[in-house]
Amino acid sequence: MPSPLDDQSTSKEKRDESAHDGAATRDLREQARREEITEANATSSPLLRLPAELRNTIYTYVFGDNKWIFADWDRMRGSNSFKKSNLGLLLTSRQLHEETALLPYMLGRFVFRNTFGGIEMGDDRVDEFLEGRSEEQLAAIGRLAAMRFDKKRGRYAYTSGTGVYWAKTLGLTRE
C-alpha cells in the first residue's frame, strides 16, 4: 500500500518538472523574440542597411584612436567626454555587438599611468586588467602602455606592446 509520503514526493516531482518545462518554453519564446528583433533591425536600421565596408569606416571613426587611461587604483576614464559614450554602440543590437565587440581593443590605446607620486602602479594593474579579458579580447589588444622601471636608464618610462606581448611578459597563462 503506497504511503501519503510517496504521493507527496510524486507531486513535488511533477511540480518541479512542470516548472522546468515552463522555463524551457519561456526561454524558447524569448529566443524567438530576440531573433525577430535581430531580423527587424537588419532590415529597418539605417546603419545596418549600409554596406559592410561603409559600416566598418564608421566603426573606425567611432572607436579609432580612443585612449583608455587607468590613472589610479579604481578608475578608468576615456580620453575625452565626447567619446566616453561610444561603447554603448556595442549594446545597441546583437548584430552591432558582433561587428564591433573587438574594435575598442583593436583600435584603442590602453595606458596605465603612475599617479601616486613616485609609486609605480606595477604590473599587477596590467595583469588584473588582462586577466579580465577573454582570449579573443587579449589577442585583439593592439596598444597597451604601462609605467615601469627601466633598469637601463635608471628611471620610470612607459613600456608599450600588444595584449599578447604583455601576457607573455607577465607570464599569464589560461587554463
ABEGO torsion letter per residue (X at the ends): XBBAAAAAAAAAAAAAAAAAAAAAAAAAAAAAAAAAAAAAAAAABAAAABBAAAAAAAAAAAABGBBBBBABAABBBBABAAAAAAAAAAAABAAAAAAAAAAAAAABBBBBBBAAGGBBAEAAAAAAAAAABBAAAAAABABBBBBBBBAAAGBBBBBBBBAAAAAAAAGBBBX
